[in-house]
Amino acid sequence: MAYDKILITGEIEIVTGMHIGTGGEFAAIGAVDSPIIRDALSGLPMIPGSTLKGKLRSMLVKKYCPDSKDPHKDDVRIKRMFGGDFVDKGQKTVRASRLVFSDMILSNMDELKSYNIGSPTEVKFENTITRVTAVANPRQIERVIRGSKFTFEILYNLENESEAKEDIILLTEAMKMLEYDYIGGHGSRGYGRVKFAGLKAESKLAGTDVTEINNALKGVLI
């Protein structure tokens, strides 16, 4: 079997306001307390590939390794898809992820403008209350607005054709779980619901038949 790279493309639509922060703690006076991360070139909102990858992996860990806090003990299927260490004939080896996630940039700004929306973000005012003193701590959180769409690309390194179908089914399972969870911060407050659309796979190197992979991807759409 020839080594191949399978390109999986699709779209993530934001169902409820999403906040993926910059990680910085400094905010100038009068500025938003928690800004979102943006693409440096265009200034548009982005979803880092590492954020999506980490969230999909965590979904699978919750299901298949609920009692383990050690990533070295993750299910072997999760490690071969997302990277991890393996023991082969008494020797420990580290294998890279079979999945490569690209960063995602907002892709439907023109559509949003057609709805007379001037900005793809909004500022949500939140309050935390200290239970002992009842003192309020107001803050401003920037969110990507609902209806925003991000085109994504995931490269799947086809290393073992006999494992490919199982791998992709695992990936689609994680995507379906994510649609009922959230991405980014403040999920318990209703932020970060997403849905996937237009999922498609194609062989980029060896002309591998991807019919079964595309059939599995169709199962994500709800």
N, C-alpha and C positions, 0 to 999 in steps of 0.2 A: 504494500500500500504506500502510495506517495504521501509525503508530508504535505499538509494543506493548511491554509488559513481561511476560516469561514467568517465573513463579515455579516454581523447581525445589526440591522438598522431599524429605526423606529422613532417614535415620538413620545415624549412624556408631557402630559397636560396637567397643569396645576389645578386642582379641584378646590382647595382652600388655600388662603394666603400662606406662602412659604418663606421661612427665614433660615438661610444658611449664612452664618456670620463670618466675619473676617478673622476672628480670633483675637483682635486687638481690644484692649481694655480702656484705651484713652478716648475721650470724647470732648471736643472743644465746647465751650459754653454756647448754648443755643443749638448745638448739633444733635442729631439723632444719637441716642445712647448706644443702640445696637444696629449698625448698618449691615447691609448684606454684602456678600462678596460679588465683585464685578470683574468682567473681562477688562484687562488693562488697555487693550487697543481700542475697543469699541465703546467701553463704558456700560455695556449692557449686562444685565444679571446673568450669572452663570451657575451651573451645578458642577462642582469638581467631580471628575471621574472617580476619584478615591472615595468621595462621599457616597455615591451610588453603590460602588463595589462593597464598601464596608457595611452599608445597610442591608444589601442582599445577603451577604454572608451572615450577618447577625440574625436575620430571619431564619435561616437554615439551622444555625446553632441552637436557637430557641427550641426548634422542633426536634432535632436529632441528637443534641447534646445538652439537654436542659439542666443537668446536674453538674456539668463541668465548667470550671472557670479557667481552665488551662487550654489555650489554643492548640498546644501540642497534642492534646487528646481529642481534637475534633474528629468527626467521622471522616474516614479516608476519602469519601467522595467529595466532601467539602474541601479537604486539603488539596486534592489533585486539581480542583477547579479554581480555587482561590489562592493556592500556594501554602506550603507547609513542609514539615520534616517527615521523613519516612525512614523506617528501619528495614533494610534489605540484607539478608544473610548476616545479621548482626552488626551491620554498618549503618550509621545514621547518615542520610543524605537529605539535602534541602532542594525541593523542586519549586521552580517558579510557577506562578499562576498560569493556567491555560487560558484565562480570560484577561484581555487587555481593554481597559475602559478609557475612552477619550473624554476630555472635558466637554461640557455641553453649554452652548451659548443660546440665549433667547432667540428664537427663530421666527416669531410672528409679530414683530413690532408694527409692520405695516397694517396687519389685520387689526391690531389694537387701536391704531390711529383712526381706522375707519369707523370705530365706535366713539370717536371724539375723546379718546383716552390719551392724554398727553405724556403720561409716564407709566412704565410697567411696574412701578412700585407704589406702595402706600405706607403711611406711618400709622401704626396701631399704638394707642396709648394704653398701657397696662399699669396695674397697681398691685404691689405686694403689701400685705398687712402683717406687721409684727404682732403676734397673738398676745404677747405679754403686755405690751404698751399700747397696742391698737394704733400705732403710728403707721401712716401710709408712706410707701416709697414709690412714687410714680416714675415711670420710665417710658421711653419712646422706642418702639421696635419697628424697624423697616421690614416690609414683607414684599415679596413678588406677588402681584395680584392674581386672583383666580382667572383662568382662561389663558394664561401665558403658556406657551409651548416651547419645548426644547427638543431639538433633533439630537439623537444619540447614535453612537457607533460603538459596538463591542466586537473585538476580534477574538475569535475562538481558535486557539492553536490545536488543530486536529492531529493528535499524536498517536491515538489508538482508535481505529475505526469501530472496533467492537464495543468501546465505551462511549462513543459519541452520542448515541441516542439517550443513554442514561444521563450523561452530562447535561444535555440540553433540557431534558425533562426536569432535572434538578434546578436549572436556571429559571425555567418557566414557573416552577413551583415557588421559587423565591419572589419572582415578580408578582405573582398572584397574591402572595401573603402581604407584600408591600402595599398593594392597592387597598388593603384593609388595615393598614398601619399608617405611618407617616415618614417623611424624610425631612431632615433639618431639625431645628430646635422647637421647643414649646408644643410638642405634639399633644400633650395632655390638655392644652387649651384650644385644641381644634386646628392647629396649624399643620401644613405640610401633607395633606392628602393628595395623592396623584393617581393618574390612570395611564396605562400604556395603550398605544394605537399604532397601526401600520407596521407591525413587526414582520421582518423579512430577512431571510438568510441567503447568501450567495457565496459560491466558491471563488476564491481569488487567485489560486495558484494551479491546482491540479484537476479542476473540473469535476470535483466530487459531487455525486448525486445528493442534493440537500432536500429532497422531497420529505423525508421523515422529519428532518429538523424543522422545516416550514410548517408541517402538520402539528408538531409540538408547540410551536410559537403561537399558532392560532388559538390554542387553549388558554392563553393568557387573557385574551380580550373578553371583557364582561359587559 
